[in-house]
């Protein structure tokens, strides 16, 4: 999970990092922004998911968050370690951010499992 801001707004990302007590800041060279990101599954499930369940997003990102939370829960149960579970996760992820660019085609991933 990540949040991006222009470099001149780094204080927002620092406040997010402080609030959640986790994550790292790094420059994103692809779009010249600064990102706060968290990749630790346990921390995502313990801190991030409960927060956004308690305080739901008000935009279209709410649906993406629910899909993301479902993926985190699947992975916590170890479903990503089986072909059917990984297939389920790929299908959930394919529904996220429909207007965004995709590096991988979900059908190709599913075919390769």
QUIQUIMO-V796430 format. One record per residue. N is the residue number from 1. RES is the residue in one small letter. OMEGA is omega as a letter, one per 40 degrees, with the letter a starting at -180 (999 if undefined). Layout:
BEGIN
n=N res=RES omega=OMEGA
n=N res=RES omega=OMEGA
END
This chain:
BEGIN
n=1 res=x omega=i
n=2 res=x omega=i
n=3 res=x omega=a
n=4 res=x omega=i
n=5 res=x omega=i
n=6 res=x omega=a
n=7 res=x omega=a
n=8 res=x omega=i
n=9 res=x omega=a
n=10 res=x omega=a
n=11 res=x omega=i
n=12 res=x omega=a
n=13 res=x omega=i
n=14 res=x omega=i
n=15 res=x omega=i
n=16 res=x omega=i
n=17 res=x omega=i
n=18 res=x omega=a
n=19 res=x omega=a
n=20 res=x omega=i
n=21 res=x omega=a
n=22 res=x omega=i
n=23 res=x omega=a
n=24 res=x omega=i
n=25 res=x omega=i
n=26 res=x omega=i
n=27 res=x omega=i
n=28 res=x omega=a
n=29 res=x omega=a
n=30 res=x omega=a
n=31 res=x omega=i
n=32 res=x omega=i
n=33 res=x omega=i
n=34 res=x omega=a
n=35 res=x omega=i
n=36 res=x omega=a
n=37 res=x omega=i
n=38 res=x omega=a
n=39 res=x omega=a
n=40 res=x omega=a
n=41 res=x omega=a
n=42 res=x omega=i
n=43 res=x omega=i
n=44 res=x omega=a
n=45 res=x omega=a
n=46 res=x omega=a
n=47 res=x omega=a
n=48 res=x omega=a
n=49 res=x omega=i
n=50 res=x omega=i
n=51 res=x omega=a
n=52 res=x omega=i
n=53 res=x omega=i
n=54 res=x omega=a
n=55 res=x omega=a
n=56 res=x omega=i
n=57 res=x omega=a
n=58 res=x omega=a
n=59 res=x omega=i
n=60 res=x omega=i
n=61 res=x omega=i
n=62 res=x omega=i
n=63 res=x omega=i
n=64 res=x omega=i
n=65 res=x omega=a
n=66 res=x omega=i
n=67 res=x omega=i
n=68 res=x omega=i
n=69 res=x omega=i
n=70 res=x omega=i
n=71 res=x omega=i
n=72 res=x omega=a
n=73 res=x omega=i
n=74 res=x omega=a
n=75 res=x omega=i
n=76 res=x omega=i
n=77 res=x omega=i
n=78 res=x omega=a
n=79 res=x omega=a
n=80 res=x omega=a
n=81 res=x omega=i
n=82 res=x omega=i
n=83 res=x omega=i
n=84 res=x omega=i
n=85 res=x omega=i
n=86 res=x omega=i
n=87 res=x omega=i
n=88 res=x omega=a
n=89 res=x omega=i
n=90 res=x omega=a
n=91 res=x omega=i
n=92 res=x omega=a
n=93 res=x omega=a
n=94 res=x omega=i
n=95 res=x omega=a
n=96 res=x omega=i
n=97 res=x omega=a
n=98 res=x omega=a
n=99 res=x omega=a
n=100 res=x omega=i
n=101 res=x omega=i
n=102 res=x omega=i
n=103 res=x omega=a
n=104 res=x omega=i
n=105 res=x omega=a
n=106 res=x omega=a
n=107 res=x omega=i
n=108 res=x omega=i
n=109 res=x omega=a
n=110 res=x omega=i
n=111 res=x omega=a
n=112 res=x omega=a
n=113 res=x omega=999
END
